Amino acid sequence: MFLKVAVGTKNGEILIYDVSSSSLIDTIKAHSGTVWSLHVRKDGKALVSGSADKDVKFWEFEEKDGTGEILPVLSMDISDDSKLIVTCSADKNVKIWGLDFGDCHKSIFAHEDSVMQVAFEKGSHYFWTVGKDKLLKYWDGDKFEGIQKLEGHHGEIWALALSHFGNFVVTGSHDKSIRVWEKLDEPLFLEEEREKELERLYENGIADSLNREDAAIGSGAAEGESGAAGTETEVSAVTKQTTETLMAGEKIMEALELADRERETFREYEEAMSKLSETDAMRLQPPPRNPVLAAYDLEPEAYVLRVVERVQSTALHDALLVLPFSKVVSLMAYLNIWAEKEWNIPLLSRILFFLLKTHNNQIAANRVMRTILIPLRKNLRDALQRQKEIIGYNLAALQFIKNKNDVERTARFYEEEGWDEEKVKAKIAEGKKRKRVVLTA
């Protein structure tokens, strides 16, 4: 049975005491800085020390230098099978070492501040870490990946301890509290934990690279630049790129490419027809339709509209942000066709205004867009005017129906009460007289 105690001192020495005799056995000048932590291997045949001199040292019969830490090593722990040792330091990293060759298997950026303590779970290579960033984290030492992050403390976490069976964890914090974290029987899904972590990163502004930041939409200002002189910074839309919006954007691009190819094929067919004589033109067979368009029995512009309509309303703007400018030009051509045929004018208007706002500078500098925007403006204006007339006509009809209903209800009320015309006039006159009296009083 191992009855020895190893003690690290501020002057860098390791003192070995015999417990049974209460005597000092050996003194080793191990480090040039303060010895912050020591750990004896489970089989009692080796010792590991961590110091402020930025070294982790493995001790058997000879010294083994385990360099790699940038700042002082604050804590370490050895797995039950004596195969791994994990160390943590003030450089915010956790390092996993192999005890067979003393090599560093992996260095993990574990916390946003100093990692104060680390501890292996009994009988496994899973380990826990705590840090000054107020977080308790759970790790897989074989796959070198985080499993779970727990928040609860309001101050720096300085201490960590695991139960013998690993069913709960105890942490001590600078916020003057000790918290007990109990393991539950509920299954833990790593994908959900990763999604939560991504949500947190997004909220902190780390994952905002997919979205516009300081510049006004369509301003063309470089990242970090404010608006031009004399102009106020525009409040941009709340956007968030997700897998769904990226897939929706890709579907729109695929639909545009398919429709463009179909229209180009038939345009070439019509040009070839125009160059032939009437007899030869009748013999020329039209090209086969795209199988997708043939299956849905739709024209190219109708198919693009169908794909766009299937995008969720809340994800439409984010999906449009995925489109490169070349696809925006192509989509504008289809918007013109939709306006000419008066297809889904509300959706058309929403897409058009968003694209004009987002790609304002590019559209203004592109002469090709002029040939698309001029007929689009005319067709959309005519379509909106007709919609306005229809809405006005319907509102007038609804107002007429409402007035007619009010008259019928009033007449029905009088008939049910059994009042004749004279009583009604007398009642109205009495009401007017009462109102005049109240006003004079």
Secondary structure, 3 states (H helix, E strand, C coil): CCCEEEEECCCCEEEEEECCCCEEEEEEECCCCCEEEEEECCCCCCEEEEECCCCEEEECCCEEEECCCCCCEEEEEECCCCCEEEEEECCCEEEEEECCCCCEEEEEECCCCCEEEEEECCCCCEEEEEECCCEEEEEECCCCEEEEEEECCCCCEEEEEECCCCCEEEEEECCCCEEEEECCCCCCCHHHHHHHHHHHHHHCCCCHHHCCCCCCCCCCCCCCCCCCCCCCCCCCCCCCCCHHHHHHHHHHHHHHHHHHHHHHHHHHHHHHHHHCCHHHHHHCCCCCCCHHHHHHCCCHHHHHHHHHHCCCHHHHHHHHHHCCHHHHHHHHHHHHHHHHHCCCHHHHHHHHHHHHHHCHHHHHHCCHHHHHHHHHHHHHHHHHHHHHHHHHHHHHHHHHHHHHHHHHHHHHHHHHHCCCHHHHHHHHHHHHHHHHHHHHC
